[in-house]
Structures are given as C-alpha cells and as structure tokens.
C-alpha cells in the first residue's frame, strides 16, 4: 500500500522540536501540532513529496540506524499507522 504526505502538512522546528503543522486553506480545520522524535522526523524528511510504503520506511531505518530488517519493519508499520490515524498521509 503506497501513501503520500498530504499537501499542506509541513515539518517545522518549533522550540527545538520537530513538529508537523498544517499550513494553507486545505488544512484550516487541522488544529493539532504533532511532534516527532528524531527517527520519525528523519523518515518524514526522506519521503516528503514522494510516494512511499512501509518497506520504504523500513529500508530508510536500516540504512540510517543499522537495525535489523524485522525491527525496522515493525517500527515503520507503527509510524505509518500513526500518520494514517492522524490524517497526515493519503493512501
């Protein structure tokens, strides 16, 4: 299943914390700030403006952190599901 970050969601530095904010008319009803840890921020930046899937996220984690594929896949599924749940990616 491929997904893409919804246009208008931007990763910003807010007081030293990587934070997803909604910018523009399309995100006018989005009244949340979502903070990301370093790994999630790395993934976000790596897939901005691209289609991606869970395996893409897992591969990025393996490449960056040298973790095993199973752990990376578990972590990638968790972050993808969270992004879907909060509505910042399209399927």
C-alpha positions in Angstrom: 0.0 0.0 0.0 1.6 3.3 -1.1 1.0 6.6 0.7 2.0 10.2 0.3 2.1 13.1 2.8 -0.9 15.3 2.2 -0.1 18.6 0.7 0.0 21.4 3.3 1.5 19.4 6.1 4.9 20.7 6.8 7.7 19.7 9.2 8.8 22.7 11.2 11.2 23.3 14.1 9.1 24.6 17.0 11.2 25.4 20.0 13.8 22.8 19.1 11.2 20.0 18.5 10.4 18.6 15.0 6.7 19.3 14.6 4.1 18.7 11.9 1.9 21.6 11.3 -0.9 22.2 8.8 -0.5 25.2 6.5 -2.8 26.5 3.9 -6.5 26.6 3.2 -6.7 22.8 2.9 -5.5 22.3 6.5 -7.7 25.1 8.1 -9.5 22.6 10.2 -6.3 20.8 11.4 -5.9 22.2 14.9 -3.1 19.9 16.0 0.7 20.1 16.3 2.3 16.7 16.1 5.8 16.4 17.5 8.1 13.8 16.1 11.1 12.1 17.5 14.4 12.2 15.6 13.7 9.0 13.8 10.2 9.9 12.7 11.4 13.4 11.6 14.1 11.7 9.5 11.5 9.5 7.8 9.2 12.4 7.2 12.0 14.4 5.6 13.1 11.4 3.5 9.7 10.8 1.9 8.4 14.4 1.6 7.0 14.9 -2.0 7.3 11.2 -2.8 5.1 8.1 -2.8 6.3 5.6 -0.2 5.2 2.4 1.5 6.1 0.7 4.8 9.0 -1.1 3.2 10.5 2.2 2.1 10.3 3.5 5.6 11.9 0.3 7.0 14.7 0.5 4.4 15.4 4.0 5.5 15.7 3.0 9.1 18.0 0.1 8.3 20.2 2.4 6.2 20.3 5.2 8.8 20.5 3.3 12.1 21.8 -0.2 11.1 19.0 -2.0 12.8 17.7 -5.4 11.6 15.0 -5.6 9.0 12.4 -7.1 11.3 12.7 -4.3 13.9 12.8 -1.7 11.2 9.6 -3.1 9.6 7.8 -3.2 13.0 8.8 0.4 13.7 7.9 1.6 10.1 4.5 0.0 10.4 3.9 1.8 13.7 4.8 5.2 12.3 2.9 4.7 9.1 -0.2 3.6 11.0 0.1 6.7 13.3 0.4 9.0 10.3 -2.7 7.4 8.7 -4.6 7.6 12.0 -3.9 11.4 12.5 -4.7 12.1 8.8 -1.4 13.5 7.5 -0.9 10.9 4.7 -3.1 9.7 1.8 -3.3 6.1 0.9 
